[in-house]
Amino acid sequence: YGLLGLPGLFAYAAVNRLNARAGFRADGFEHAAFVVRRLAAALNFFPARIAGVLVAGAVAFAPGGRPAAALRAIPPHARKHRNQAAGWTQAALAGGMGLALGGQRIYQAEIVNEGWIGDGRARLGGNDLRRCAWTLAVAGLLMGLLTLLVALARAASL
């Protein structure tokens, strides 16, 4: 939004929504789905990395959070997620909280067995969920502040 305004935000949202709906379940439209996945990956390249760093910074505000561990977890674990854009934030959260996310789970009535993201413990308790929710709320505030600063800088340059 800060760089391309409202039209850029709508285009970004449209591509990501199309990717979510058809990017992985495109029976008969594999070539189109491939293009949509590549376009979404390109559009999310920088935002995913920025969000991962923001989550790593937000970990500092959570009880027991380890920002340095969050940053160290990103390179080896981000690519384990089937959506590498989401992998950046999940790797930072898992590393910073000492958790392992992902693994085997039920997704849309099917058992999915993906790699673990993070080297910590896989059993999360209520306190872990509260710490993660707090961290993501702080990351959202940091992102809002960053967006505001970019928009103000853009407005000042016009």
C-alpha positions as CSV (number, residue, x, y, z in Angstrom):
1,Y,0.0,0.0,0.0
2,G,2.7,2.4,0.9
3,L,4.4,2.0,-2.4
4,L,1.6,1.6,-5.0
5,G,-1.4,3.0,-3.1
6,L,-4.9,1.5,-3.1
7,P,-4.7,0.0,-6.7
8,G,-1.5,-1.9,-5.7
9,L,-3.2,-3.1,-2.6
10,F,-6.2,-4.4,-4.5
11,A,-4.0,-6.1,-7.1
12,Y,-1.8,-7.7,-4.4
13,A,-4.9,-9.0,-2.6
14,A,-6.5,-10.3,-5.8
15,V,-3.3,-12.3,-6.7
16,N,-3.0,-13.7,-3.2
17,R,-6.7,-14.7,-3.1
18,L,-6.5,-16.4,-6.5
19,N,-3.4,-18.3,-5.3
20,A,-5.2,-19.4,-2.1
21,R,-8.2,-20.6,-4.1
22,A,-6.7,-22.1,-7.2
23,G,-2.9,-22.2,-6.7
24,F,-2.8,-25.7,-5.3
25,R,-6.1,-27.2,-6.4
26,A,-6.3,-26.5,-10.1
27,D,-7.5,-29.6,-11.7
28,G,-7.2,-29.1,-15.5
29,F,-5.6,-25.7,-15.0
30,E,-2.1,-26.7,-13.9
31,H,-0.3,-24.1,-16.2
32,A,-2.5,-21.3,-15.0
33,A,-2.0,-22.3,-11.4
34,F,1.7,-22.4,-11.9
35,V,1.7,-18.8,-13.2
36,V,-0.5,-17.7,-10.2
37,R,1.8,-19.4,-7.7
38,R,4.9,-17.8,-9.3
39,L,3.3,-14.3,-9.4
40,A,2.2,-14.6,-5.8
41,A,5.7,-15.7,-4.8
42,A,7.2,-12.8,-6.6
43,L,4.8,-10.3,-5.0
44,N,5.4,-11.8,-1.6
45,F,9.2,-11.9,-1.8
46,F,10.0,-8.7,0.0
47,P,6.8,-8.5,2.2
48,A,7.5,-12.0,3.5
49,R,11.0,-11.1,4.5
50,I,9.9,-7.9,6.1
51,A,7.2,-9.7,8.1
52,G,9.7,-12.3,9.2
53,V,12.0,-9.7,10.6
54,L,9.1,-7.8,12.2
55,V,8.0,-11.0,13.9
56,A,11.5,-11.6,15.1
57,G,11.6,-8.1,16.6
58,A,8.2,-8.6,18.2
59,V,9.4,-11.7,19.9
60,A,11.4,-9.4,22.2
61,F,8.1,-8.2,23.7
62,A,6.9,-11.6,24.6
63,P,7.7,-13.4,27.9
64,G,10.6,-15.8,27.2
65,G,11.0,-14.5,23.7
66,R,14.4,-14.8,22.0
67,P,14.7,-12.4,19.0
68,A,18.2,-13.7,18.0
69,A,17.0,-17.2,17.9
70,A,14.0,-16.1,15.8
71,L,16.3,-14.6,13.2
72,R,18.6,-17.7,13.2
73,A,15.6,-19.9,12.7
74,I,14.5,-18.2,9.5
75,P,17.1,-19.4,7.0
76,P,16.9,-23.2,7.7
77,H,13.2,-23.4,8.4
78,A,11.3,-20.9,6.2
79,R,11.6,-23.0,3.1
80,K,10.1,-26.0,4.9
81,H,6.6,-24.5,4.6
82,R,4.9,-25.1,1.3
83,N,4.2,-21.4,1.1
84,Q,7.5,-19.8,1.6
85,A,5.9,-16.4,2.3
86,A,4.3,-17.9,5.3
87,G,7.4,-19.8,6.2
88,W,9.3,-16.6,7.1
89,T,6.9,-15.6,9.8
90,Q,6.3,-19.1,11.1
91,A,10.0,-19.8,11.3
92,A,10.7,-16.6,13.2
93,L,7.8,-17.3,15.6
94,A,8.8,-20.9,16.2
95,G,12.5,-20.0,16.7
96,G,11.8,-17.1,18.9
97,M,9.4,-19.0,21.1
98,G,11.3,-22.2,21.2
99,L,8.6,-24.2,19.5
100,A,8.2,-26.5,16.5
101,L,5.2,-25.8,14.2
102,G,3.7,-27.8,11.4
103,G,4.5,-31.5,11.2
104,Q,1.7,-33.9,10.8
105,R,-1.8,-32.5,11.0
106,I,-5.3,-32.6,9.5
107,Y,-5.9,-30.0,6.8
108,Q,-9.2,-29.9,4.9
109,A,-10.1,-33.4,6.1
110,E,-6.8,-34.9,4.8
111,I,-3.7,-35.9,6.8
112,V,-0.8,-33.6,5.8
113,N,2.7,-34.5,6.8
114,E,5.0,-31.6,6.3
115,G,8.4,-30.9,8.0
116,W,8.6,-29.3,11.4
117,I,9.4,-25.6,11.4
118,G,11.6,-24.8,14.4
119,D,13.7,-27.0,16.6
120,G,11.7,-26.5,19.9
121,R,8.9,-28.5,21.4
122,A,5.9,-29.5,19.4
123,R,3.3,-29.6,22.2
124,L,1.9,-26.1,22.7
125,G,0.0,-25.2,25.8
126,G,-2.3,-22.3,26.5
127,N,0.6,-20.1,27.7
128,D,2.4,-20.7,24.4
129,L,-0.7,-19.7,22.4
130,R,-1.0,-16.5,24.5
131,R,2.7,-15.6,23.9
132,C,2.3,-16.3,20.2
133,A,-0.9,-14.2,20.0
134,W,0.8,-11.4,21.8
135,T,3.9,-11.6,19.5
136,L,1.7,-11.5,16.4
137,A,-0.3,-8.5,17.8
138,V,3.0,-6.6,18.4
139,A,4.2,-7.6,14.9
140,G,1.0,-6.2,13.4
141,L,1.5,-2.9,15.3
142,L,5.1,-2.7,14.0
143,M,3.9,-3.4,10.5
144,G,1.2,-0.7,10.8
145,L,3.9,1.8,12.1
146,L,6.2,0.8,9.2
147,T,3.4,1.3,6.7
148,L,2.5,4.7,8.1
149,L,6.2,5.8,7.9
150,V,6.4,4.6,4.3
151,A,3.2,6.4,3.4
152,L,4.3,9.6,5.2
153,A,7.6,9.5,3.4
154,R,5.9,8.9,0.1
155,A,3.5,11.8,0.7
156,A,6.3,14.1,1.7
157,S,8.1,13.3,-1.6
158,L,5.1,14.3,-3.8
